[in-house]
């Protein structure tokens, strides 16, 4: 697969020698185009797909077949140098002539797991094949009961049909080989997507080590929680802190728990937009101390833990000069935690939690209410803030 005419690009090489890749949506559109060409009796070595990013990409297709009324083809996803669970996934499309009834413009449900759209007079009915999930919860911007194929990939698939076949009604079934197993390594289950992967992508391109996909998943999780009627979400900085928060809050449904990673600011803004009542942040000393210092993007490669801040917290909590000096010279935030615990300075942790809460409130105002839970590395609750409102 290759890119052509990318503005400002250098083939598929990006800075530091990293290669860009392609989204599952782009690959699904390419497989659809290859299947449509097979219906026309054509089987070129590559198919060209225009991407929403503003340039074209060539995709190699394999496994093409046709019986004159139906045809299929497969594309192997190349995610470039992005650590993507779907890198190397085999994404297929089967196109069946006459499989849909013309419905005009707009999305309409056309049966279990199916959605149809009229595009330039054509009706394109989309179905979830093996390894593609089906939506079971509202809040994703996709009809419940329909295939987990996001709006931009839907348009790309419909365009591939229109530009190769014109405007006959067709049914397009998208599949991902081994997709149900791969989906277990994603957030799909929590989002209410069952049976396989989502077909995603807004630009068609995967940027190496981009955080965009993770951020989008986090915000989708917020939307799903709101659509499910959750007044409170628990946003954790990692998998362990989420597990600890779940144990502490068994009263909340699964959909209310969101692993936000480094996207604290995005979580807070979306919660305010959705008019949620409460956001509870759950984390450990390192990430929460960064938030306390006002750094709402907490990637390990970015803002470092401010040990001078933690030394100041020690003094505010009643720790003596020797302890504050030791914390200020600690190797890590965890080391600072160990020093405070050894000294019996439990108030130290409530103050870090309260500072983190205050930093969030300064960013978003009084609503939503913010609570903070600070855990140790074994799941013990060291500090908390915001229970009073």
C-alpha positions as CSV (number, residue, x, y, z in Angstrom):
1,X,0.0,0.0,0.0
2,X,1.2,3.5,-0.7
3,X,0.2,7.1,-0.5
4,X,0.1,9.5,-3.4
5,X,0.2,13.3,-3.3
6,X,0.1,13.7,0.4
7,X,0.4,17.4,1.2
8,X,3.7,18.0,2.9
9,X,4.5,14.3,2.9
10,X,7.5,12.3,1.9
11,X,6.0,9.1,0.6
12,X,5.1,7.1,3.7
13,X,8.0,8.3,5.8
14,X,7.2,10.7,8.6
15,X,9.6,12.5,11.0
16,X,12.1,10.3,12.8
17,X,11.7,7.7,10.0
18,X,8.2,6.5,11.2
19,X,5.7,5.3,8.6
20,X,2.1,6.3,8.5
21,X,-0.5,3.7,8.0
22,X,-4.2,3.3,7.1
23,X,-7.3,3.0,9.2
24,X,-9.7,0.1,9.1
25,X,-12.2,2.4,7.4
26,X,-9.8,3.0,4.5
27,X,-9.1,-0.7,4.2
28,X,-12.8,-1.5,4.2
29,X,-13.4,1.0,1.4
30,X,-10.5,-0.4,-0.6
31,X,-11.8,-4.0,-0.2
32,X,-15.2,-2.7,-1.3
33,X,-13.7,-1.0,-4.4
34,X,-11.8,-4.2,-5.3
35,X,-15.0,-6.3,-5.0
36,X,-17.0,-3.8,-7.1
37,X,-14.3,-4.0,-9.8
38,X,-14.5,-7.8,-9.7
39,X,-18.2,-7.4,-10.5
40,X,-17.2,-5.5,-13.6
41,X,-14.8,-8.2,-14.6
42,X,-11.7,-6.3,-13.6
43,X,-9.0,-7.3,-11.2
44,X,-6.1,-4.8,-11.1
45,X,-3.2,-5.5,-8.8
46,X,-4.0,-2.4,-6.7
47,X,-7.1,-0.2,-6.1
48,X,-6.9,3.5,-5.5
49,X,-9.0,5.1,-2.8
50,X,-9.4,8.8,-2.2
51,X,-8.9,9.5,1.5
52,X,-10.6,12.2,3.6
53,X,-7.1,13.4,4.5
54,X,-7.0,14.9,1.0
55,X,-4.9,12.5,-1.0
56,X,-5.2,9.1,-2.6
57,X,-3.8,5.8,-1.5
58,X,-3.2,2.5,-3.4
59,X,-4.1,-0.8,-1.7
60,X,-3.2,-4.3,-2.7
61,X,-6.2,-6.6,-2.8
62,X,-6.3,-10.4,-2.7
63,X,-8.8,-13.2,-2.7
64,X,-11.1,-11.6,-5.3
65,X,-14.0,-13.7,-6.5
66,X,-17.3,-13.2,-8.3
67,X,-20.3,-15.2,-9.5
68,X,-21.6,-12.3,-11.6
69,X,-24.1,-11.1,-8.9
70,X,-21.8,-11.1,-5.9
71,X,-18.1,-10.5,-5.4
72,X,-15.6,-10.3,-2.6
73,X,-12.1,-9.1,-1.9
74,X,-9.7,-8.7,1.0
75,X,-7.1,-6.1,2.1
76,X,-4.4,-6.5,4.8
77,X,-4.3,-3.5,7.0
78,X,-0.9,-1.8,7.3
79,X,-0.9,0.5,10.4
80,X,2.6,1.8,9.6
81,X,4.7,2.2,12.7
82,X,1.7,2.7,14.9
83,X,1.3,0.1,17.7
84,X,-2.2,-0.8,16.6
85,X,-4.1,-3.9,17.6
86,X,-5.5,-4.1,14.0
87,X,-2.1,-3.9,12.3
88,X,-2.0,-6.9,9.9
89,X,-5.7,-7.5,10.2
90,X,-7.4,-9.0,7.1
91,X,-10.4,-6.8,6.2
92,X,-12.9,-8.1,3.6
93,X,-15.9,-6.8,1.7
94,X,-18.6,-8.8,-0.1
95,X,-20.8,-6.8,-2.5
96,X,-24.1,-8.1,-3.7
97,X,-26.1,-6.5,-6.4
98,X,-29.7,-5.8,-5.7
99,X,-29.2,-6.4,-2.0
100,X,-30.7,-3.1,-0.9
101,X,-33.9,-1.2,-1.6
102,X,-33.5,2.4,-2.7
103,X,-34.3,4.6,0.3
104,X,-33.3,8.1,-0.8
105,X,-30.7,10.1,1.2
106,X,-30.0,9.5,4.9
107,X,-29.4,6.5,7.1
108,X,-32.2,4.1,7.8
109,X,-32.3,0.7,9.5
110,X,-32.6,-2.1,7.0
111,X,-32.7,-5.1,9.2
112,X,-30.7,-6.7,12.0
113,X,-27.1,-5.4,11.9
114,X,-27.8,-3.5,8.7
115,X,-27.9,0.2,7.7
116,X,-28.7,1.6,4.3
117,X,-27.9,4.9,2.7
118,X,-28.8,6.5,-0.6
119,X,-25.8,8.0,-2.2
120,X,-26.4,9.8,-5.5
121,X,-29.5,7.7,-6.1
122,X,-27.9,4.4,-5.0
123,X,-28.9,2.4,-1.9
124,X,-25.9,0.9,-0.1
125,X,-26.9,-1.5,2.7
126,X,-24.1,-2.1,5.1
127,X,-23.9,-5.3,7.2
128,X,-21.6,-6.5,9.9
129,X,-19.9,-9.7,8.7
130,X,-17.8,-12.1,10.8
131,X,-15.4,-10.1,13.1
132,X,-17.2,-6.8,12.8
133,X,-19.1,-5.6,15.8
134,X,-22.8,-4.6,16.2
135,X,-23.8,-1.6,18.2
136,X,-26.0,-2.3,21.3
137,X,-25.9,1.0,23.2
138,X,-26.7,4.6,22.2
139,X,-24.2,7.4,22.3
140,X,-21.8,6.3,19.5
141,X,-23.4,8.2,16.7
142,X,-24.3,4.9,15.0
143,X,-27.8,3.4,15.1
144,X,-28.3,0.7,17.8
145,X,-28.5,-2.7,16.0
146,X,-26.4,-1.5,13.1
147,X,-22.8,-2.5,12.2
148,X,-20.0,-0.8,14.1
149,X,-18.9,1.1,11.0
150,X,-18.3,4.8,11.8
151,X,-19.9,7.6,9.7
152,X,-16.7,8.5,7.7
153,X,-15.9,4.9,6.7
154,X,-19.6,4.5,5.7
155,X,-19.3,7.4,3.3
156,X,-16.0,6.0,2.0
157,X,-17.6,2.6,1.3
158,X,-20.6,4.2,-0.4
159,X,-18.3,6.4,-2.5
160,X,-16.3,3.3,-3.6
161,X,-19.6,1.7,-4.8
162,X,-20.7,4.8,-6.6
163,X,-17.4,5.4,-8.4
164,X,-17.1,1.8,-9.6
165,X,-20.7,0.6,-10.2
166,X,-22.7,3.8,-10.5
167,X,-26.1,3.7,-8.6
168,X,-27.5,0.2,-8.4
169,X,-28.8,-0.9,-5.0
170,X,-26.2,-3.1,-3.3
171,X,-25.5,-4.9,-0.1
172,X,-22.0,-4.5,1.3
173,X,-20.9,-6.9,4.1
174,X,-17.7,-6.0,5.9
175,X,-15.7,-8.6,7.7
176,X,-12.5,-8.8,9.7
177,X,-10.7,-12.1,10.0
178,X,-10.3,-13.1,13.7
179,X,-11.9,-9.8,14.5
180,X,-13.8,-11.0,17.5
181,X,-10.6,-12.1,19.2
182,X,-8.9,-8.8,18.3
183,X,-11.8,-6.9,19.8
184,X,-11.1,-8.3,23.2
185,X,-8.0,-6.1,23.2
186,X,-10.0,-2.9,22.6
187,X,-12.6,-0.9,24.6
188,X,-15.5,-2.2,22.3
189,X,-17.1,-4.4,24.9
190,X,-17.4,-1.5,27.4
191,X,-18.8,0.8,24.6
192,X,-21.5,-1.7,23.9
193,X,-20.0,-3.1,20.6
194,X,-20.4,-6.8,20.5
195,X,-19.1,-9.5,18.2
196,X,-16.0,-7.9,16.8
197,X,-14.0,-4.8,15.9
198,X,-15.2,-1.3,14.9
199,X,-14.5,0.1,11.4
200,X,-13.0,3.4,12.3
201,X,-11.1,6.5,11.0
202,X,-11.9,10.1,10.2
203,X,-9.0,10.8,7.8
204,X,-8.2,7.3,6.5
205,X,-4.6,7.7,7.8
206,X,-3.0,6.4,11.0
207,X,-0.2,8.6,12.3
208,X,2.6,6.8,14.0
209,X,2.2,6.7,17.8
210,X,-0.7,9.1,17.5
211,X,-2.9,9.6,20.6
212,X,-5.9,10.5,18.4
213,X,-7.5,7.1,18.4
214,X,-7.1,6.7,22.1
215,X,-8.5,10.1,22.7
216,X,-11.5,9.4,20.4
217,X,-12.2,6.1,22.3
218,X,-12.1,8.0,25.6
219,X,-14.6,10.6,24.5
220,X,-16.8,7.9,23.0
221,X,-16.8,6.2,26.3
222,X,-18.0,9.5,27.9
223,X,-20.8,9.8,25.3
224,X,-21.9,6.2,25.9
225,X,-22.0,6.7,29.7
226,X,-24.1,9.8,29.2
227,X,-26.5,8.1,26.8
228,X,-26.9,5.3,29.4
229,X,-28.1,7.8,31.9
230,X,-25.0,7.8,34.2
231,X,-24.8,11.0,36.2
232,X,-21.3,10.1,37.3
233,X,-18.2,8.7,35.6
234,X,-15.0,7.4,37.1
235,X,-12.1,8.3,35.0
236,X,-8.9,6.4,35.8
237,X,-5.3,7.1,34.8
238,X,-4.6,3.5,34.1
239,X,-5.9,-0.1,34.3
240,X,-4.8,-0.8,37.8
241,X,-6.4,2.4,39.2
242,X,-9.6,1.5,37.4
243,X,-9.7,-1.9,38.9
244,X,-9.2,-0.4,42.3
245,X,-11.9,2.1,41.7
246,X,-14.3,-0.6,40.6
247,X,-13.8,-2.5,43.8
248,X,-14.5,0.7,45.7
249,X,-17.6,1.6,43.7
250,X,-19.6,-1.5,43.0
251,X,-22.7,0.6,42.9
252,X,-21.7,2.0,39.5
253,X,-22.4,0.2,36.1
254,X,-19.4,-0.9,34.0
255,X,-20.2,1.8,31.4
256,X,-19.5,4.5,34.0
257,X,-15.8,3.5,34.3
258,X,-13.4,5.1,31.7
259,X,-9.7,4.6,31.4
260,X,-8.8,8.1,30.4
261,X,-5.0,7.7,30.4
262,X,-3.4,11.1,30.0
263,X,-6.6,12.9,28.7
264,X,-7.8,14.5,32.0
265,X,-8.6,17.8,30.3
266,X,-10.6,16.2,27.5
267,X,-12.6,14.2,30.0
268,X,-13.4,17.2,32.1
269,X,-14.5,19.3,29.1
270,X,-16.7,16.5,27.7
271,X,-18.3,16.0,31.1
272,X,-19.2,19.6,31.2
273,X,-20.6,19.5,27.6
274,X,-22.7,16.4,28.5
275,X,-23.8,18.1,31.8
276,X,-22.8,15.2,33.9
277,X,-23.1,15.7,37.7
278,X,-19.8,14.2,38.9
279,X,-16.4,13.1,37.5
280,X,-14.4,11.0,39.9
281,X,-10.7,10.8,39.0
282,X,-8.9,7.7,40.2
283,X,-5.1,7.4,40.1
284,X,-1.8,6.9,41.8
285,X,0.7,9.4,43.2
286,X,2.6,10.1,40.0
287,X,-0.2,11.0,37.7
288,X,-2.3,12.8,40.4
289,X,0.6,14.9,41.5
290,X,1.0,16.1,37.9
291,X,-2.7,17.0,37.7
292,X,-2.3,18.8,41.1
293,X,0.4,21.0,39.4
294,X,-2.1,21.9,36.7
295,X,-0.8,19.5,34.0
296,X,-3.9,17.9,32.6
297,X,-2.0,16.1,29.9
298,X,0.0,13.6,32.0
299,X,2.0,11.5,29.5
300,X,5.2,10.1,31.1
301,X,7.3,11.5,28.3
302,X,5.9,15.0,28.9
303,X,5.5,16.8,32.3
304,X,7.7,15.3,35.0
305,X,6.7,14.8,38.6
306,X,7.6,18.0,40.5
307,X,9.3,16.7,43.7
308,X,9.5,20.3,44.9
309,X,5.8,20.4,44.9
310,X,5.6,17.2,46.9
311,X,8.1,18.5,49.4
312,X,5.8,21.5,49.8
313,X,2.9,19.2,50.4
314,X,4.9,17.5,53.1
315,X,5.4,20.8,54.9
316,X,1.7,21.7,54.6
317,X,0.8,18.2,56.0
318,X,2.9,18.8,59.1
319,X,6.1,17.0,58.0
320,X,9.4,18.2,59.4
321,X,12.2,19.8,57.5
322,X,14.2,16.6,57.2
323,X,11.3,14.7,55.7
324,X,10.5,17.5,53.3
325,X,14.1,17.6,52.2
326,X,14.1,13.8,51.7
327,X,10.9,13.9,49.6
328,X,12.3,16.8,47.6
329,X,15.3,14.5,46.8
330,X,13.2,11.3,46.2
331,X,13.9,9.3,43.1
332,X,10.3,9.0,42.0
333,X,6.8,9.9,43.2
334,X,6.5,6.4,44.5
335,X,9.6,6.9,46.6
336,X,8.1,10.1,48.0
337,X,4.9,8.1,48.8
338,X,7.0,5.5,50.7
339,X,8.8,8.2,52.7
340,X,5.5,9.8,53.7
341,X,4.0,6.5,54.7
342,X,7.0,5.5,56.7
343,X,6.7,8.8,58.6
344,X,2.9,8.2,59.2
345,X,2.1,11.4,57.3
346,X,-1.3,10.3,56.0
347,X,-2.6,13.8,55.4
348,X,0.0,14.2,52.7
349,X,-2.1,12.1,50.4
350,X,-5.4,13.9,51.0
351,X,-3.6,17.2,50.2
352,X,-2.4,15.8,46.9
353,X,-5.9,14.7,46.1
354,X,-7.4,18.1,47.1
355,X,-4.8,19.9,45.0
356,X,-5.7,17.7,42.0
357,X,-9.3,18.5,42.5
358,X,-8.6,22.2,42.8
359,X,-6.7,22.2,39.5
360,X,-9.6,20.5,37.8
361,X,-12.1,23.0,39.2
362,X,-9.9,25.9,38.1
363,X,-10.1,24.5,34.5
364,X,-13.8,23.7,34.3
365,X,-15.6,25.7,37.1
366,X,-18.1,24.5,39.6
367,X,-19.8,21.9,37.4
368,X,-19.4,19.0,37.1
369,X,-18.4,18.2,40.6
370,X,-15.0,16.6,40.8
371,X,-13.9,13.9,43.2
372,X,-10.4,12.4,43.5
373,X,-9.3,9.0,44.7
374,X,-5.6,8.4,45.3
375,X,-4.6,4.7,45.5
376,X,-1.4,3.0,46.5
377,X,0.1,0.4,44.2
378,X,-1.7,-2.5,45.9
379,X,-5.2,-1.0,45.7
380,X,-5.3,0.7,49.1
381,X,-7.0,4.1,49.3
382,X,-4.4,6.6,50.5
383,X,-6.2,9.9,50.0
384,X,-9.4,11.4,48.7
385,X,-11.0,14.7,48.0
386,X,-14.4,16.2,47.0
387,X,-16.7,14.0,49.0
388,X,-18.3,17.1,50.5
389,X,-19.3,18.6,47.1
